[in-house]
Amino acid sequence: MSSERSGHLARDLVIYVLARFVIVAAVVVVLVLVNVPLLVALAVGLVVGLPIGLLVLRPLNVRVTAGLAERNRGRATERAKLRAQLRGDL
């Protein structure tokens, strides 16, 4: 796996996580502005904001998932090579 691809994965993952937090924070701020207590707003923000983030950030989620799958394939290949070497097959 190239370092360029892993750099994109790291960037996409950070952007995705931060965007999810921003969506939850936005829901909490809106609820606090309409005089909902902070703890209740935080609980509702988590329950409502996370599914909204899944829907709104679908393209970014697909990129992150594809990047993680590619990284895992590379790791599986390296692990298979190492196991073959340890068995003496190579």
NUKOLZA-129849 format. One record per residue (C-alpha): y, z, x. Coordinates in steps of 0.001 Angstrom, whole numbers. Layout:
NUKOLZA-129849
((Y; Z; X))
...
END
This chain:
NUKOLZA-129849
((0; 0; 0))
((3369; -941; 1417))
((6084; 1630; 1987))
((8396; -526; -146))
((6136; -104; -3159))
((5772; 3637; -2614))
((9558; 3861; -2312))
((9892; 2207; -5699))
((7326; 4584; -7162))
((9172; 7628; -5852))
((12513; 6297; -7100))
((11098; 5380; -10524))
((9382; 8747; -10856))
((12550; 10687; -10004))
((14621; 8588; -12412))
((12015; 9049; -15163))
((11852; 12836; -14771))
((15634; 13192; -14616))
((16080; 10957; -17662))
((13611; 13091; -19632))
((15580; 16217; -18689))
((18849; 14534; -19714))
((17431; 13623; -23122))
((16260; 17203; -23713))
((19638; 18529; -22549))
((21468; 16130; -24880))
((19436; 17344; -27860))
((20130; 20968; -26883))
((23881; 20314; -26533))
((24048; 18635; -29934))
((22223; 21542; -31557))
((24423; 24135; -29842))
((27524; 22250; -31010))
((26344; 22633; -34605))
((26013; 26404; -34032))
((22266; 26662; -33490))
((21409; 29630; -31216))
((20750; 28604; -27611))
((17091; 29684; -27424))
((16287; 27964; -30710))
((18160; 24856; -29563))
((16210; 24881; -26306))
((12874; 25168; -28101))
((13772; 22414; -30559))
((15192; 20315; -27730))
((11871; 20445; -25880))
((9815; 19673; -28966))
((12077; 16827; -30128))
((13428; 15528; -26814))
((10155; 14901; -25020))
((8698; 12512; -27644))
((12075; 10767; -27903))
((11940; 10307; -24119))
((8508; 8706; -24392))
((9857; 6156; -26847))
((13223; 5485; -25214))
((11923; 5346; -21647))
((8819; 3241; -22349))
((9579; 493; -19744))
((10182; 3061; -17020))
((7061; 4948; -18069))
((5025; 1735; -17735))
((6386; 1135; -14200))
((5643; 4712; -13122))
((2140; 4569; -14583))
((1418; 1231; -12877))
((2709; 2572; -9555))
((548; 5674; -9807))
((-2504; 3584; -10704))
((-1895; 1309; -7695))
((-1531; 4305; -5397))
((-4757; 5801; -6762))
((-6618; 2506; -6205))
((-5486; 2503; -2584))
((-6629; 6082; -2149))
((-9998; 5320; -3729))
((-10498; 2394; -1341))
((-9644; 4550; 1673))
((-11943; 7320; 418))
((-14810; 4849; -34))
((-14289; 3543; 3526))
((-14303; 7064; 4926))
((-17478; 7974; 3039))
((-19169; 4811; 4277))
((-18190; 5690; 7848))
((-19510; 9215; 7451))
((-22826; 7861; 6151))
((-22947; 5440; 9069))
((-22869; 2319; 6893))
((-20031; 719; 8872))
END
